[in-house]
Amino acid sequence: MTDQTTDPRDEPTAGGAVRVVLADDHQIMRDGLVALLEALPGLQVVGTAGDGAEAVRVCGATRPDVVVMDIQMPAVDGIEATRQVVTAHPGTAVVILTMNEDDDTIMSALRAGARGYLLKGSSATEVEQAIRATASGGMVFGASLAARVADFLSVRPRSPEVPFPELTDREREVLDLLAAGRSNAEIARHTYLSDKSVRNAVSSIYGKLHAADRADAIIKAREAGLGRD
């Protein structure tokens, strides 16, 4: 992916502007966001990235105040990229901007450290307000998501016994079936996922568990109690 970054030492931010990095694998989306944000006072786009791994690298180079992050990206997805960015740079806020609104993904983003979650149907004003609010330490969620997030945070306790909390619920389900000896095709039939989605999930699991291969992932899963009928 070709990415654009500006070195903060070369172009000092004027007037304390909020420094923003944009991460999305669709260039037309990145270009549109750059045009939108650069036209607004007090916001400065200091870098763009076309995948999650590049987003982490660009954030390390530019140290933005806010990252606007897509989820479904190649190399490293937005959830894992969020986790890495927040871990390395606690002062950087991540706002998820995605088409995905299922509960598992929203909660995985929150666990990864995202401070905002918007859908791509959000207005330009909503995106602007989310960036400014999270840069000031707030948390922002799209109107259609706020009630669900509030319900989750206030009612559902996090279980310390859930194995591999770094995985999404869907990835944990795939790992459970993997540990039970199911093939990718069998996992696809069981979960109603496409073969490609299963392959992507398995690859993501390997990365998050630091597993060398399928056998290594299965061993780790079975040691944690997964894969048992």
C-alpha positions in Angstrom: 0.0 0.0 0.0 1.2 3.5 -0.7 0.8 5.8 2.2 1.3 9.5 2.8 2.9 10.8 6.0 4.3 14.1 7.1 7.0 14.3 9.6 5.8 16.5 12.5 9.3 17.9 12.8 9.1 19.2 9.3 5.6 20.7 9.5 4.9 21.9 13.0 1.2 22.0 13.8 -0.2 25.6 13.9 -2.5 26.8 16.6 -2.6 23.5 18.5 -4.6 21.7 15.7 -5.8 18.2 16.3 -3.4 15.9 14.5 -5.2 13.0 12.6 -4.2 9.8 10.9 -6.6 8.1 8.5 -6.5 4.4 8.0 -8.8 2.7 5.4 -8.0 0.3 2.6 -10.1 2.1 0.1 -8.2 5.1 -1.3 -11.3 6.9 -2.4 -12.5 6.8 1.2 -9.1 8.1 2.5 -9.0 10.9 -0.1 -12.6 11.9 0.8 -11.7 12.1 4.5 -8.5 14.0 3.8 -10.5 16.6 1.8 -13.2 16.8 4.5 -10.9 17.2 7.5 -8.3 19.5 5.8 -11.2 21.9 5.1 -12.1 22.2 8.8 -10.3 24.6 11.1 -8.2 23.1 13.9 -7.7 19.7 12.2 -4.6 18.5 10.5 -4.2 15.2 8.6 -0.6 14.1 9.3 -0.7 10.7 7.7 -2.8 8.0 5.9 -2.5 4.3 5.8 -4.0 1.6 3.6 -3.9 -1.3 6.1 -3.6 -2.0 9.8 0.1 -2.7 9.9 0.8 0.5 8.0 -1.5 2.4 10.4 0.6 1.3 13.3 3.8 2.4 11.6 2.4 5.8 10.6 1.2 6.4 14.1 4.7 5.7 15.4 6.2 8.2 12.9 3.7 11.0 13.4 2.3 10.6 16.9 -1.3 11.8 16.1 -3.9 12.9 18.6 -6.6 10.8 16.8 -6.7 7.9 14.4 -9.8 7.3 12.3 -9.6 3.5 11.7 -11.5 1.2 9.4 -11.9 -2.4 10.6 -11.7 -4.7 7.6 -8.3 -4.1 6.2 -5.5 -6.4 4.9 -2.4 -7.4 6.7 -3.6 -6.4 10.2 -7.3 -5.6 10.8 -8.5 -2.4 12.5 -9.2 -4.1 15.9 -5.6 -5.5 16.2 -4.2 -2.2 14.9 -6.2 -0.3 17.5 -4.8 -2.5 20.2 -1.2 -2.0 19.0 -1.6 1.8 18.6 -3.2 2.3 22.0 -0.6 0.1 23.7 2.3 1.9 22.1 0.8 5.4 22.3 -1.8 5.7 25.2 -2.4 9.4 24.4 -3.6 8.6 20.9 -7.4 8.2 20.6 -8.8 5.7 18.0 -12.2 6.3 16.4 -13.5 3.3 14.5 -15.3 4.3 11.2 -16.7 1.2 9.6 -19.7 -0.5 7.9 -19.7 -3.2 10.6 -22.3 -2.8 13.4 -22.6 -6.2 14.9 -22.3 -6.4 18.7 -19.2 -8.7 18.8 -17.2 -6.3 16.7 -18.2 -3.2 18.6 -17.3 -4.8 21.9 -14.0 -6.1 20.5 -13.2 -2.5 19.4 -13.9 -1.3 22.9 -11.8 -3.9 24.5 -9.0 -3.0 22.1 -9.1 0.6 23.4 -11.2 2.5 20.8 -12.7 5.7 22.2 -15.2 6.1 19.4 -17.2 4.0 17.0 -19.1 5.4 14.0 -20.7 3.9 11.0 -19.7 5.0 7.5 -23.2 6.4 7.0 -22.4 9.1 9.6 -22.5 12.7 8.6 -19.4 14.9 8.2 -20.4 16.7 11.3 -20.6 13.5 13.4 -17.1 12.5 12.2 -15.7 16.0 13.0 -17.3 16.0 16.5 -16.1 12.5 17.3 -12.5 13.5 16.4 -12.6 16.6 18.5 -14.3 14.9 21.5 -12.0 11.9 21.6 -8.9 14.2 21.2 -10.2 15.9 24.4 -10.5 12.5 26.2 -14.1 11.8 25.6 -15.8 8.7 24.2 -18.2 9.0 21.2 -20.6 6.4 19.6 -23.0 6.8 16.7 -26.6 7.5 17.7 -27.7 4.1 16.5 -25.0 2.4 18.6 -25.0 4.4 21.8 -27.8 2.5 23.6 -26.2 -0.9 22.9 -22.8 0.3 24.1 -24.3 1.8 27.3 -26.2 -1.5 27.9 -23.1 -3.5 27.5 -20.9 -1.3 29.7 -23.5 -1.0 32.5 -25.0 -4.5 32.6 -22.7 -7.2 31.3 -19.6 -7.8 33.4 -16.5 -8.9 31.7 -15.6 -12.5 32.5 -12.0 -13.0 33.5 -12.5 -16.7 32.6 -13.1 -16.2 28.9 -10.1 -17.7 27.1 -8.1 -15.5 24.8 -9.8 -12.2 25.4 -7.8 -10.7 22.5 -9.9 -12.7 20.1 -13.4 -11.6 18.9 -16.3 -13.9 19.8 -16.4 -15.1 16.2 -12.7 -15.9 16.2 -13.0 -17.8 19.5 -15.8 -19.8 18.0 -13.6 -20.6 15.0 -10.7 -21.6 17.3 -13.0 -23.8 19.3 -14.0 -25.7 16.1 -10.4 -25.7 15.0 -9.3 -27.3 18.3 -12.1 -29.9 17.9 -10.3 -31.0 14.7 -12.7 -29.5 12.2 -11.4 -28.5 8.7 -11.9 -25.0 7.3 -14.7 -26.3 5.1 -16.5 -27.8 8.2 -16.0 -24.6 10.1 -17.5 -22.6 7.3 -20.6 -24.9 7.2 -21.0 -24.7 11.0 -20.6 -21.0 11.3 -22.3 -20.0 8.0 -19.2 -18.1 7.0 -17.6 -18.1 3.6 -14.4 -20.1 3.0 -12.5 -16.9 2.6 -13.9 -15.5 5.9 -12.8 -18.7 7.7 -9.3 -18.4 6.2 -9.1 -14.8 7.3 -10.3 -15.7 10.8 -7.8 -18.5 11.2 -4.9 -16.3 10.0 -6.0 -13.6 12.5 -6.1 -16.2 15.2 -2.5 -17.3 14.4 -1.3 -13.7 14.6 -3.1 -12.9 17.9 -2.0 -16.1 19.6 1.5 -16.0 18.2 0.9 -19.5 16.9 3.4 -20.9 14.4 0.9 -23.0 12.6 -2.4 -24.8 12.9 -1.0 -27.5 15.2 0.4 -24.8 17.5 -2.9 -23.0 17.6 -4.8 -26.2 18.4 -2.4 -27.0 21.3 -2.9 -23.5 22.8 -6.6 -23.8 22.4 -6.9 -27.2 24.0 -4.7 -26.2 26.9 -7.3 -23.4 27.5 -10.1 -25.8 27.5 -11.4 -25.3 23.9 -12.3 -28.0 21.4 -13.9 -30.3 23.9 -17.4 -31.7 23.3 
